[in-house]
């Protein structure tokens, strides 16, 4: 009997609690294991504690300690992908090329769950496409 | 035509400010919550409700009762992910009730953190709590 593939494990690292929770629900509805972290330190400790894989890291690049977190996670999970929330601040040197940029909804935009589900599904397709067989 | 100099400050004031938008953005999230009301540091009341929206600054939830404005409240939300049949992550929000009416109970967050089944992992708003390691 064929085993179904393991769900994609997505870590969402941002300091905006509402956004983290909302995006986590969308990834969960898309069939992923989504996990939250409110800071880079929090993400590192949670990855260790729960001992789960890291397939995709959705991260706010303006958080303190992003580079260190990416380095730390890459040691145990060398093939993980990165998507950034919003634009990276100028001058930030990316050792990890982001697969996608997710624009954070602003306070003036309407929030379409359907539209965000499409974005998330496209992102998941990109991960599959960019993963070597 | 450019605005008259006297109007410029008002126009700037009305322009969207990115960091303010982030803080005030409320995300529609519908999820069962447990809440506890505290009085003099002791749990005075316990109830169940359902969130209407969540932001970094607060939570709006429905309850089957009116709750007293100004009360200290703790809200517990389960992260929607199960690991071997157990929810490994819970969000605990501490705050105060700023409004309670037919639209729901509005709570201003003072502090929030995720907890696992063994330890506190994140703390926002109160650095002293980071030192505590055991989950209550």
HADDOCK unambig.tbl for C-alpha pairs under 7 A between the chains (distance, minus, plus):
assign (segid A and resid 16 and name CA) (segid B and resid 56 and name CA) 5.57 0.50 0.50
assign (segid A and resid 17 and name CA) (segid B and resid 55 and name CA) 6.05 0.50 0.50
assign (segid A and resid 17 and name CA) (segid B and resid 56 and name CA) 4.99 0.50 0.50
assign (segid A and resid 18 and name CA) (segid B and resid 26 and name CA) 6.54 0.50 0.50
assign (segid A and resid 18 and name CA) (segid B and resid 27 and name CA) 5.51 0.50 0.50
assign (segid A and resid 18 and name CA) (segid B and resid 54 and name CA) 5.02 0.50 0.50
assign (segid A and resid 18 and name CA) (segid B and resid 55 and name CA) 4.26 0.50 0.50
assign (segid A and resid 18 and name CA) (segid B and resid 56 and name CA) 5.84 0.50 0.50
assign (segid A and resid 19 and name CA) (segid B and resid 27 and name CA) 6.63 0.50 0.50
assign (segid A and resid 22 and name CA) (segid B and resid 27 and name CA) 6.40 0.50 0.50
assign (segid A and resid 22 and name CA) (segid B and resid 29 and name CA) 6.57 0.50 0.50
assign (segid A and resid 25 and name CA) (segid B and resid 80 and name CA) 6.94 0.50 0.50
assign (segid A and resid 33 and name CA) (segid B and resid 81 and name CA) 6.71 0.50 0.50
assign (segid A and resid 38 and name CA) (segid B and resid 122 and name CA) 6.91 0.50 0.50
assign (segid A and resid 42 and name CA) (segid B and resid 121 and name CA) 6.04 0.50 0.50
assign (segid A and resid 42 and name CA) (segid B and resid 122 and name CA) 5.68 0.50 0.50
assign (segid A and resid 106 and name CA) (segid B and resid 21 and name CA) 5.88 0.50 0.50
assign (segid A and resid 106 and name CA) (segid B and resid 22 and name CA) 6.60 0.50 0.50
assign (segid A and resid 107 and name CA) (segid B and resid 21 and name CA) 4.57 0.50 0.50
assign (segid A and resid 107 and name CA) (segid B and resid 22 and name CA) 6.64 0.50 0.50
assign (segid A and resid 107 and name CA) (segid B and resid 25 and name CA) 5.21 0.50 0.50
